Amino acid sequence: MKDELFADLLASAEEMVAIEQGNSVPDDAAVHRYETLDVQAIREIAGKSRKEFAVIIGASYEAVKSWETGRRNPTGPTKNY
């Protein structure tokens, strides 16, 4: 590993520790926020049951249930459907 890359990695790890310990606050520009889809609202607007919705989007009933209860979030092609 090149010295420059190692120094950058070490600085990032030290910053992470400082943030975790409450000694530092992350720069807002560096914080990534992801919106989660409201699958239940989308399904209800479509007027479909969980089983019907799952068939339409090519997902399992259990996946739709997990998304609606917040245990998981849609990813990949399903998220972009």
N, CA, C and O atoms as a Tinker XYZ file with bonds, in Angstrom:
   324  protein
     1  N      0.862000   -1.172000    0.000000    73     2
     2  CA     0.000000    0.000000    0.000000    64     1     3
     3  C      0.906000    1.232000    0.000000    63     2     4     5
     4  O      1.874000    1.307000    0.757000    81     3
     5  N      0.587000    2.158000   -0.830000    73     3     6
     6  CA     1.377000    3.379000   -0.913000    64     5     7
     7  C      1.212000    4.199000    0.361000    63     6     8     9
     8  O      0.151000    4.180000    0.985000    81     7
     9  N      2.259000    4.914000    0.744000    73     7    10
    10  CA     2.246000    5.708000    1.973000    64     9    11
    11  C      1.096000    6.716000    1.996000    63    10    12    13
    12  O      0.457000    6.907000    3.030000    81    11
    13  N      0.836000    7.352000    0.866000    73    11    14
    14  CA    -0.219000    8.361000    0.792000    64    13    15
    15  C     -1.600000    7.728000    1.039000    63    14    16    17
    16  O     -2.422000    8.280000    1.771000    81    15
    17  N     -1.834000    6.587000    0.431000    73    15    18
    18  CA    -3.109000    5.893000    0.609000    64    17    19
    19  C     -3.265000    5.426000    2.052000    63    18    20    21
    20  O     -4.341000    5.548000    2.637000    81    19
    21  N     -2.194000    4.896000    2.622000    73    19    22
    22  CA    -2.244000    4.436000    4.011000    64    21    23
    23  C     -2.521000    5.601000    4.957000    63    22    24    25
    24  O     -3.314000    5.466000    5.889000    81    23
    25  N     -1.880000    6.736000    4.727000    73    23    26
    26  CA    -2.078000    7.909000    5.580000    64    25    27
    27  C     -3.532000    8.381000    5.502000    63    26    28    29
    28  O     -4.114000    8.765000    6.517000    81    27
    29  N     -4.118000    8.354000    4.307000    73    27    30
    30  CA    -5.516000    8.753000    4.139000    64    29    31
    31  C     -6.446000    7.771000    4.857000    63    30    32    33
    32  O     -7.396000    8.187000    5.520000    81    31
    33  N     -6.180000    6.502000    4.731000    73    31    34
    34  CA    -6.981000    5.480000    5.405000    64    33    35
    35  C     -6.880000    5.612000    6.921000    63    34    36    37
    36  O     -7.887000    5.506000    7.622000    81    35
    37  N     -5.678000    5.843000    7.426000    73    35    38
    38  CA    -5.474000    6.008000    8.859000    64    37    39
    39  C     -6.199000    7.253000    9.379000    63    38    40    41
    40  O     -6.812000    7.214000   10.446000    81    39
    41  N     -6.130000    8.346000    8.635000    73    39    42
    42  CA    -6.827000    9.578000    9.037000    64    41    43
    43  C     -8.334000    9.348000    9.073000    63    42    44    45
    44  O     -9.013000    9.847000    9.971000    81    43
    45  N     -8.859000    8.605000    8.115000    73    43    46
    46  CA   -10.292000    8.303000    8.088000    64    45    47
    47  C    -10.693000    7.468000    9.297000    63    46    48    49
    48  O    -11.730000    7.719000    9.911000    81    47
    49  N     -9.877000    6.479000    9.640000    73    47    50
    50  CA   -10.171000    5.630000   10.802000    64    49    51
    51  C    -10.120000    6.445000   12.091000    63    50    52    53
    52  O    -10.964000    6.268000   12.969000    81    51
    53  N     -9.147000    7.327000   12.210000    73    51    54
    54  CA    -9.040000    8.166000   13.407000    64    53    55
    55  C    -10.240000    9.118000   13.515000    63    54    56    57
    56  O    -10.744000    9.366000   14.610000    81    55
    57  N    -10.692000    9.647000   12.369000    73    55    58
    58  CA   -11.875000   10.513000   12.362000    64    57    59
    59  C    -13.113000    9.720000   12.793000    63    58    60    61
    60  O    -13.942000   10.226000   13.549000    81    59
    61  N    -13.235000    8.497000   12.318000    73    59    62
    62  CA   -14.369000    7.647000   12.681000    64    61    63
    63  C    -14.398000    7.403000   14.190000    63    62    64    65
    64  O    -15.457000    7.481000   14.814000    81    63
    65  N    -13.253000    7.112000   14.766000    73    63    66
    66  CA   -13.173000    6.867000   16.209000    64    65    67
    67  C    -13.565000    8.127000   16.979000    63    66    68    69
    68  O    -14.302000    8.046000   17.961000    81    67
    69  N    -13.082000    9.278000   16.545000    73    67    70
    70  CA   -13.402000   10.541000   17.220000    64    69    71
    71  C    -14.903000   10.825000   17.157000    63    70    72    73
    72  O    -15.487000   11.298000   18.132000    81    71
    73  N    -15.520000   10.542000   16.031000    73    71    74
    74  CA   -16.965000   10.747000   15.891000    64    73    75
    75  C    -17.723000    9.782000   16.785000    63    74    76    77
    76  O    -18.665000   10.180000   17.471000    81    75
    77  N    -17.324000    8.522000   16.786000    73    75    78
    78  CA   -17.972000    7.506000   17.628000    64    77    79
    79  C    -17.865000    7.836000   19.107000    63    78    80    81
    80  O    -18.787000    7.560000   19.875000    81    79
    81  N    -16.753000    8.422000   19.510000    73    79    82
    82  CA   -16.538000    8.763000   20.918000    64    81    83
    83  C    -17.176000   10.101000   21.295000    63    82    84    85
    84  O    -17.153000   10.498000   22.460000    81    83
    85  N    -17.741000   10.791000   20.310000    73    83    86
    86  CA   -18.391000   12.070000   20.570000    64    85    87
    87  C    -17.432000   13.242000   20.639000    63    86    88    89
    88  O    -17.815000   14.327000   21.076000    81    87
    89  N    -16.201000   13.045000   20.217000    73    87    90
    90  CA   -15.203000   14.104000   20.258000    64    89    91
    91  C    -15.175000   14.946000   18.988000    63    90    92    93
    92  O    -14.468000   15.951000   18.923000    81    91
    93  N    -15.938000   14.541000   17.985000    73    91    94
    94  CA   -15.961000   15.242000   16.712000    64    93    95
    95  C    -17.344000   15.071000   16.083000    63    94    96    97
    96  O    -18.079000   14.139000   16.410000    81    95
    97  N    -17.679000   15.979000   15.183000    73    95    98
    98  CA   -18.945000   15.906000   14.449000    64    97    99
    99  C    -18.606000   15.803000   12.968000    63    98   100   101
   100  O    -17.775000   16.565000   12.475000    81    99
   101  N    -19.228000   14.881000   12.253000    73    99   102
   102  CA   -18.898000   14.741000   10.826000    64   101   103
   103  C    -19.343000   15.960000   10.029000    63   102   104   105
   104  O    -20.346000   16.597000   10.352000    81   103
   105  N    -18.598000   16.270000    9.002000    73   103   106
   106  CA   -18.923000   17.357000    8.083000    64   105   107
   107  C    -20.202000   16.972000    7.335000    63   106   108   109
   108  O    -20.298000   15.870000    6.796000    81   107
   109  N    -21.183000   17.881000    7.302000    73   107   110
   110  CA   -22.458000   17.595000    6.633000    64   109   111
   111  C    -22.275000   17.169000    5.179000    63   110   112   113
   112  O    -23.034000   16.340000    4.678000    81   111
   113  N    -21.289000   17.719000    4.509000    73   111   114
   114  CA   -21.045000   17.366000    3.109000    64   113   115
   115  C    -20.586000   15.916000    2.957000    63   114   116   117
   116  O    -20.728000   15.334000    1.881000    81   115
   117  N    -20.042000   15.332000    4.015000    73   115   118
   118  CA   -19.535000   13.969000    3.954000    64   117   119
   119  C    -20.550000   12.935000    4.435000    63   118   120   121
   120  O    -20.299000   11.733000    4.347000    81   119
   121  N    -21.690000   13.394000    4.940000    73   119   122
   122  CA   -22.705000   12.471000    5.461000    64   121   123
   123  C    -23.671000   12.126000    4.336000    63   122   124   125
   124  O    -24.241000   13.009000    3.696000    81   123
   125  N    -23.844000   10.843000    4.109000    73   123   126
   126  CA   -24.758000   10.367000    3.067000    64   125   127
   127  C    -26.079000    9.981000    3.712000    63   126   128   129
   128  O    -26.109000    9.230000    4.687000    81   127
   129  N    -27.159000   10.493000    3.167000    73   127   130
   130  CA   -28.486000   10.158000    3.660000    64   129   131
   131  C    -29.258000    9.505000    2.528000    63   130   132   133
   132  O    -29.260000    9.987000    1.396000    81   131
   133  N    -29.907000    8.406000    2.851000    73   131   134
   134  CA   -30.652000    7.666000    1.857000    64   133   135
   135  C    -32.124000    7.652000    2.223000    63   134   136   137
   136  O    -32.495000    7.350000    3.357000    81   135
   137  N    -32.953000    7.983000    1.252000    73   135   138
   138  CA   -34.386000    7.905000    1.482000    64   137   139
   139  C    -34.827000    6.456000    1.296000    63   138   140   141
   140  O    -34.338000    5.747000    0.417000    81   139
   141  N    -35.739000    6.046000    2.123000    73   139   142
   142  CA   -36.303000    4.718000    1.938000    64   141   143
   143  C    -37.676000    4.874000    1.313000    63   142   144   145
   144  O    -38.399000    5.837000    1.571000    81   143
   145  N    -38.005000    3.918000    0.499000    73   143   146
   146  CA   -39.304000    3.943000   -0.162000    64   145   147
   147  C    -40.397000    3.551000    0.815000    63   146   148   149
   148  O    -40.201000    2.677000    1.659000    81   147
   149  N    -41.541000    4.194000    0.699000    73   147   150
   150  CA   -42.700000    3.812000    1.498000    64   149   151
   151  C    -43.485000    2.795000    0.670000    63   150   152   153
   152  O    -44.458000    3.130000   -0.006000    81   151
   153  N    -43.034000    1.560000    0.744000    73   151   154
   154  CA   -43.605000    0.495000   -0.077000    64   153   155
   155  C    -45.087000    0.310000    0.209000    63   154   156   157
   156  O    -45.874000    0.099000   -0.714000    81   155
   157  N    -45.470000    0.385000    1.462000    73   155   158
   158  CA   -46.871000    0.203000    1.811000    64   157   159
   159  C    -47.742000    1.278000    1.156000    63   158   160   161
   160  O    -48.811000    0.971000    0.630000    81   159
   161  N    -47.296000    2.520000    1.186000    73   159   162
   162  CA   -48.069000    3.605000    0.572000    64   161   163
   163  C    -48.187000    3.391000   -0.935000    63   162   164   165
   164  O    -49.256000    3.590000   -1.512000    81   163
   165  N    -47.095000    2.989000   -1.566000    73   163   166
   166  CA   -47.108000    2.737000   -3.008000    64   165   167
   167  C    -48.091000    1.616000   -3.326000    63   166   168   169
   168  O    -48.890000    1.725000   -4.257000    81   167
   169  N    -48.027000    0.540000   -2.547000    73   167   170
   170  CA   -48.920000   -0.607000   -2.765000    64   169   171
   171  C    -50.375000   -0.207000   -2.567000    63   170   172   173
   172  O    -51.240000   -0.579000   -3.360000    81   171
   173  N    -50.645000    0.549000   -1.510000    73   171   174
   174  CA   -52.027000    0.942000   -1.217000    64   173   175
   175  C    -52.581000    1.889000   -2.287000    63   174   176   177
   176  O    -53.756000    1.800000   -2.642000    81   175
   177  N    -51.743000    2.791000   -2.798000    73   175   178
   178  CA   -52.175000    3.677000   -3.880000    64   177   179
   179  C    -52.528000    2.856000   -5.123000    63   178   180   181
   180  O    -53.464000    3.181000   -5.854000    81   179
   181  N    -51.763000    1.792000   -5.343000    73   179   182
   182  CA   -52.040000    0.913000   -6.482000    64   181   183
   183  C    -53.281000    0.048000   -6.243000    63   182   184   185
   184  O    -53.804000   -0.563000   -7.175000    81   183
   185  N    -53.746000   -0.002000   -4.994000    73   183   186
   186  CA   -54.934000   -0.786000   -4.674000    64   185   187
   187  C    -54.701000   -2.281000   -4.729000    63   186   188   189
   188  O    -55.592000   -3.040000   -5.111000    81   187
   189  N    -53.510000   -2.707000   -4.351000    73   187   190
   190  CA   -53.157000   -4.125000   -4.428000    64   189   191
   191  C    -52.872000   -4.699000   -3.050000    63   190   192   193
   192  O    -52.448000   -3.993000   -2.135000    81   191
   193  N    -53.116000   -5.993000   -2.926000    73   191   194
   194  CA   -52.742000   -6.703000   -1.699000    64   193   195
   195  C    -51.237000   -6.938000   -1.749000    63   194   196   197
   196  O    -50.605000   -6.723000   -2.783000    81   195
   197  N    -50.668000   -7.375000   -0.642000    73   195   198
   198  CA   -49.229000   -7.669000   -0.635000    64   197   199
   199  C    -48.894000   -8.746000   -1.659000    63   198   200   201
   200  O    -47.899000   -8.640000   -2.376000    81   199
   201  N    -49.731000   -9.787000   -1.725000    73   199   202
   202  CA   -49.469000  -10.882000   -2.673000    64   201   203
   203  C    -49.549000  -10.392000   -4.113000    63   202   204   205
   204  O    -48.692000  -10.731000   -4.929000    81   203
   205  N    -50.558000   -9.604000   -4.432000    73   203   206
   206  CA   -50.698000   -9.085000   -5.789000    64   205   207
   207  C    -49.517000   -8.183000   -6.146000    63   206   208   209
   208  O    -48.953000   -8.284000   -7.236000    81   207
   209  N    -49.155000   -7.309000   -5.225000    73   207   210
   210  CA   -48.055000   -6.381000   -5.447000    64   209   211
   211  C    -46.744000   -7.137000   -5.664000    63   210   212   213
   212  O    -45.957000   -6.788000   -6.543000    81   211
   213  N    -46.518000   -8.169000   -4.860000    73   211   214
   214  CA   -45.301000   -8.971000   -4.993000    64   213   215
   215  C    -45.210000   -9.596000   -6.379000    63   214   216   217
   216  O    -44.145000   -9.581000   -6.996000    81   215
   217  N    -46.314000  -10.144000   -6.873000    73   215   218
   218  CA   -46.332000  -10.766000   -8.195000    64   217   219
   219  C    -46.031000   -9.716000   -9.274000    63   218   220   221
   220  O    -45.248000   -9.969000  -10.189000    81   219
   221  N    -46.647000   -8.556000   -9.160000    73   219   222
   222  CA   -46.467000   -7.502000  -10.165000    64   221   223
   223  C    -45.016000   -7.058000  -10.273000    63   222   224   225
   224  O    -44.503000   -6.862000  -11.375000    81   223
   225  N    -44.354000   -6.900000   -9.129000    73   223   226
   226  CA   -42.968000   -6.398000   -9.174000    64   225   227
   227  C    -41.932000   -7.518000   -9.190000    63   226   228   229
   228  O    -40.732000   -7.249000   -9.247000    81   227
   229  N    -42.383000   -8.768000   -9.139000    73   227   230
   230  CA   -41.444000   -9.892000   -9.209000    64   229   231
   231  C    -40.673000  -10.128000   -7.931000    63   230   232   233
   232  O    -39.522000  -10.563000   -7.965000    81   231
   233  N    -41.298000   -9.844000   -6.807000    73   231   234
   234  CA   -40.676000  -10.066000   -5.496000    64   233   235
   235  C    -41.509000  -11.082000   -4.735000    63   234   236   237
   236  O    -42.625000  -11.408000   -5.139000    81   235
   237  N    -40.970000  -11.575000   -3.644000    73   235   238
   238  CA   -41.730000  -12.514000   -2.823000    64   237   239
   239  C    -42.649000  -11.747000   -1.864000    63   238   240   241
   240  O    -42.419000  -10.580000   -1.543000    81   239
   241  N    -43.678000  -12.438000   -1.429000    73   239   242
   242  CA   -44.588000  -11.863000   -0.436000    64   241   243
   243  C    -43.808000  -11.461000    0.811000    63   242   244   245
   244  O    -44.033000  -10.387000    1.369000    81   243
   245  N    -42.887000  -12.324000    1.249000    73   243   246
   246  CA   -42.093000  -12.054000    2.451000    64   245   247
   247  C    -41.221000  -10.815000    2.283000    63   246   248   249
   248  O    -41.030000  -10.063000    3.238000    81   247
   249  N    -40.691000  -10.594000    1.083000    73   247   250
   250  CA   -39.871000   -9.403000    0.841000    64   249   251
   251  C    -40.728000   -8.141000    0.986000    63   250   252   253
   252  O    -40.316000   -7.175000    1.629000    81   251
   253  N    -41.910000   -8.157000    0.390000    73   251   254
   254  CA   -42.806000   -6.995000    0.490000    64   253   255
   255  C    -43.165000   -6.749000    1.949000    63   254   256   257
   256  O    -43.174000   -5.608000    2.411000    81   255
   257  N    -43.457000   -7.813000    2.663000    73   255   258
   258  CA   -43.797000   -7.691000    4.090000    64   257   259
   259  C    -42.621000   -7.086000    4.866000    63   258   260   261
   260  O    -42.822000   -6.209000    5.706000    81   259
   261  N    -41.404000   -7.545000    4.592000    73   259   262
   262  CA   -40.208000   -7.021000    5.269000    64   261   263
   263  C    -40.000000   -5.544000    4.970000    63   262   264   265
   264  O    -39.609000   -4.778000    5.851000    81   263
   265  N    -40.260000   -5.141000    3.729000    73   263   266
   266  CA   -40.107000   -3.732000    3.360000    64   265   267
   267  C    -41.127000   -2.875000    4.090000    63   266   268   269
   268  O    -40.808000   -1.796000    4.588000    81   267
   269  N    -42.353000   -3.367000    4.147000    73   267   270
   270  CA   -43.413000   -2.581000    4.771000    64   269   271
   271  C    -43.249000   -2.455000    6.278000    63   270   272   273
   272  O    -43.678000   -1.464000    6.869000    81   271
   273  N    -42.638000   -3.443000    6.898000    73   271   274
   274  CA   -42.438000   -3.388000    8.348000    64   273   275
   275  C    -41.111000   -2.737000    8.722000    63   274   276   277
   276  O    -40.810000   -2.578000    9.905000    81   275
   277  N    -40.310000   -2.357000    7.713000    73   275   278
   278  CA   -39.055000   -1.664000    7.976000    64   277   279
   279  C    -37.884000   -2.562000    8.337000    63   278   280   281
   280  O    -36.819000   -2.076000    8.717000    81   279
   281  N    -38.075000   -3.866000    8.220000    73   279   282
   282  CA   -36.959000   -4.779000    8.510000    64   281   283
   283  C    -35.901000   -4.739000    7.423000    63   282   284   285
   284  O    -34.713000   -4.913000    7.696000    81   283
   285  N    -36.334000   -4.509000    6.189000    73   283   286
   286  CA   -35.418000   -4.435000    5.050000    64   285   287
   287  C    -35.869000   -3.319000    4.133000    63   286   288   289
   288  O    -36.981000   -2.806000    4.258000    81   287
   289  N    -34.998000   -2.949000    3.211000    73   287   290
   290  CA   -35.324000   -1.948000    2.200000    64   289   291
   291  C    -35.123000   -2.553000    0.817000    63   290   292   293
   292  O    -34.217000   -3.364000    0.622000    81   291
   293  N    -35.958000   -2.169000   -0.145000    73   291   294
   294  CA   -35.761000   -2.668000   -1.508000    64   293   295
   295  C    -34.389000   -2.255000   -2.031000    63   294   296   297
   296  O    -33.895000   -1.168000   -1.728000    81   295
   297  N    -33.788000   -3.132000   -2.814000    73   295   298
   298  CA   -32.488000   -2.840000   -3.411000    64   297   299
   299  C    -32.505000   -3.249000   -4.872000    63   298   300   301
   300  O    -33.428000   -3.922000   -5.330000    81   299
   301  N    -31.496000   -2.845000   -5.583000    73   299   302
   302  CA   -31.301000   -3.260000   -6.966000    64   301   303
   303  C    -32.470000   -2.931000   -7.870000    63   302   304   305
   304  O    -33.096000   -1.881000   -7.729000    81   303
   305  N    -32.767000   -3.832000   -8.803000    73   303   306
   306  CA   -33.829000   -3.578000   -9.773000    64   305   307
   307  C    -35.191000   -3.340000   -9.141000    63   306   308   309
   308  O    -35.988000   -2.561000   -9.663000    81   307
   309  N    -35.467000   -4.002000   -8.022000    73   307   310
   310  CA   -36.756000   -3.838000   -7.366000    64   309   311
   311  C    -36.932000   -2.404000   -6.892000    63   310   312   313
   312  O    -38.027000   -1.849000   -6.988000    81   311
   313  N    -35.879000   -1.807000   -6.387000    73   311   314
   314  CA   -35.963000   -0.425000   -5.910000    64   313   315
   315  C    -36.249000    0.532000   -7.058000    63   314   316   317
   316  O    -36.915000    1.550000   -6.876000    81   315
   317  N    -35.744000    0.202000   -8.239000    73   315   318
   318  CA   -35.906000    1.082000   -9.393000    64   317   319
   319  C    -37.171000    0.800000  -10.187000    63   318   320   321
   320  O    -37.463000    1.508000  -11.152000    81   319
   321  N    -37.919000   -0.210000   -9.804000    73   319   322
   322  CA   -39.122000   -0.607000  -10.516000    64   321   323
   323  C    -40.071000    0.511000  -10.536000    63   322   324
   324  O    -41.161000    0.386000  -11.093000    81   323
